[in-house]
C-alpha cells in the first residue's frame, strides 16, 4: 500500500536512528498518537535520536514531552532496544 507520508519520510530520513516507546497503562493499552508528519496514521510515540541526546532513553524522554506533554524519568523504561529506521 502506497502512502505519500511514509514515502516522503523514507526519502528524507531513511537511515535515521530512532527510538520508539510502547507506553502502557495498567490495563495494557498502548498510548498512540497522530502526528503532523503522518496525519492518517496512529503510531507509538518516538522519533529520531538527535545528536544532543545521550542515547535512546534520552530520546524517549524528550519525545514523550514533545508529542504527548508527558514528563517521565529515564527510570520509567523497562527495556530499550536501539535500531535504525529503513535499514
NORGIJO-V170788 format. One record per pair of residues at least 4 apart in sequence whose ideal C-beta (glycine too) atoms are under 6 Angstrom apart, sorted by the first residue. I is the first residue (numbers start at 1). J is the second residue. Records with the same first field share a line. If there is no record, write none. Layout:
# NORGIJO-V170788
I->J + J
This chain:
# NORGIJO-V170788
5->38
9->13
10->14 + 86
14->86
15->86 + 87
16->48 + 85
17->49 + 84
18->46 + 48 + 85
19->46 + 49 + 56 + 59 + 60
20->44 + 46
21->45 + 46 + 60
22->30 + 44
23->31
24->28 + 30
25->29
32->42
33->45 + 67
34->42
45->63 + 64 + 67 + 68
46->63
47->63
49->53 + 59
53->58 + 59
54->58
56->80 + 82
57->74 + 77 + 80
59->63
63->67
64->68 + 70 + 72
72->76
